[in-house]
């Protein structure tokens, strides 16, 4: 079952001690807009997955981040939210990872109801136990036409 969140209420994400971002909901419109961002389209043909992931995260964040707490300049003055500030913030590895995990990935993963058979420990089919007795003799091969 897909659980729909029909509220469009922004939420605070705690990305690091003392760092919070107020983000709007991760919607289809936001993702489509982020994919069409010039920074994504201008990536070279052979850009690495890492470069693409960073560019996409920045593009999503520039559209999603509405406010923040705990972001200052090199002197400690509070910095207002800006596209340049968001890009600089996501250049910090732990912040990038936390944003990817708490916002982007959370929006992309569907919450399954898990009302089907559990997977087998061997990775095959369902985890049910066998109920049929083993065959006494091997079955003959089917005749060829």
N, C-alpha and C positions, 0 to 999 in steps of 0.2 A: 504494500500500500504506500502511496506517496502522501506524505503529510504536507498539506498546503498551509503556508503562513500567509494569511490574507491581510496582515497588517503591514503598513508601509512605514512603520515607526523606526527611526534611526536607533542604532544600538552602539554602546560603548564597547570597544575591544581593548583589553589590557594586553599590550604587546610586550612590555618589559616593565620592570619596577619603575614606577613614576611616569610611564608613557602610556597614554590612552588615546585612541582615535575614535571619534564619533563617525560612524559610517551609515550610509543609507542602505536599503536592501539591495542585494545582488540580483538584479532583474535581467531578463532577456535583453531588454532595451539597453541596459548599461553594458552588457557583454558585447552586443553587436556594435555599439558605439566604440567601445574599447578596441575591438578588432579592426575597425576602420581608421584608427588613429594614425596620423602620418608617421609617427615614430615606429609603428609596426610595419607599415607599407614601405618605409624607406630602408628597412633592414636589407643588407645585401643578400643575394640569392642563396649563398652558402652559409648563412648565419647559423651559429651553433644553437642547440636547444637551450643552453644556458642564457645566451643573449636574447633569444626569443622569450623565454620565461621572465627575465628581468624587464624587458620592454613591455610585455603584456601586464605584469604586475603593476608597473608604474602607470600604465594607461588606465587600468581598472581603478587604481587608488586615486588618480587625479579626478575621476568622476565620482567616486564613492565617499571620499573623506570630506566631511562637512566641518569638522572642528577637531582640535587636538589639545591635549594637556601634556606638559612635560617636555616641550620642544623649545629649545633656546639657541641663540647664536653662540659663537665661541667665547663671548664675554659673559653669557648667562642671561641676556635679555630675551624675554619671551618673543617668539617669532610667530606671526600670523600664518595661517594656512595659505599656501601658494603652490602652484604647479612645480616651481623650482624646489621649494622646500620638501614637497612630497617625494620628488625624484631623489633629492639628497638623503632623505630619511631612509628610503628603500635601498640605498647603497650600503647601509649598515646590515651586515649579514644576519645577525639574530632578529632584527626587525623585519627584514625581508621574509625570513623563514616563518616567523610568527604570523605575519600578514597572510602569507600563502596558506598556512595551515588553518588559521582561525576564520579567515574570510573567504578567500577564493576557493579553496578545496571544500570547505563546508557548504558552499553554494552549489558545487558541482556534483556532490555525492547525494544520491537519492537514498532516503532511509527506508530500507526494505522491512516489511512486516515480519519476515522470517517465519512464515506459516507453512513451510514445506519441509521435507525431510532434511535432516542434518547431513553434511558431507561426511563421507567415510574417512577414517584416519589415513587410508592409503591414497586418498584423493579421487577415488572412483565413485561415481554415482551417489546413491543415498547411503546413509550409515546404518541401514537396517541389518539385522542378523539373518542368516539363511534359515529357511524353514523346510526345504526339501532334503530328503536323504540322498547321499551320494549314489550314483549309478553303480551296480555291481560289475557290469562288463562294459567295455567301450562300445559305443554305437557304431554300426557298420557305415562305411562311406556311401554316399548316395551314388547311384549308377549314373554314368554319363550317357548322353544321347548321341 
